[in-house]
Amino acid sequence: MKKSNISKQLKCDATYHINECMAFREQIIKEKNPLIMANVNGFQIGLCDNDKFIELLDSEIKQAKLCLEGKPNKFMEFMYCT
């Protein structure tokens, strides 16, 4: 896959996703005991493993950066499926 194959919209989406993940990651790190709530099939679930959630955010950031570099990545696969 070449860099030229990445659409302008996909680049914009990847950049936005990276910024959102980084901001959320920093917020979790700064707060002592943040409560993270997820809405799953209409149910709100509290997530208490903040370290695991930070790990997931780091993975999201990594995949979106690979997208910007034009390398195979899960972010692009997900965006093309939605």
N, C-alpha and C positions, 0 to 999 in steps of 0.2 A: 504494500500500500504506500502510495506516495503522498507527500504533504499536500500537493495540489488537489488531491482527491477529497480533501476535507472541506465541506461547505462552510461558507461564512456563518450561517446560522449555527452549525454544529460547533464551530470555534467559539462563538458567543455563548452558547449553552455550556460548553465545557469550562470556559473562564468563569462564568457566573457560578457554576456548581463548585468549582475550586474555592472561590471567595466565600461562598455560603458555608461550606464545610469547614474552612479554616476559622471563620468567625465563630461558628458554633463550637468547634474544638477548643478555641481559646476561652470561650465563656465557661465551658465545662471545667477546664483546668483552673480558672480563677476562682470559681465558687467552691466553697468547702464541701458541701453536700448537696449538689444539685439534684433535683428530681426531674427526670426525663420521662415525659409521657408520650406514648405512641398510640395512635388510633388505628386499630386493626379490626376490620370488618364491623365497624360501628362500636367497638368496645375500646375504652381507654385502658391502657396497660402501663404501669409504672416500671421503668427499667432501672435497675439498681447497680448493675455492673458497669460503672463509668469507664473503667480501664478498657473493657471490651468494646464499649461504644466508641471510645477514642481510637481504638485499633481499627474499627470499621470505617470511621471517618478518614483515617490515614489511608486506608485502602481505596476509598472513593477518590481522594485527592490524587493518589498515584495513578489510578486508571484514567482520570480526566486529563492528567498531564501527558500520559501516553497518547491520548487522543490528539492533543495539541501538537505532539511530535510526529503524528502520522503513523504511529506504530500500532499493531494489533492490540485491542483493549476491550474490556467489558463495557465501558461507558458507551462507546460507539455502538456496540451490539445492542445494548439496551435502548438507546435513542432511536435506532433504526427499527426496532420492534414495536415502539409505541406510536 
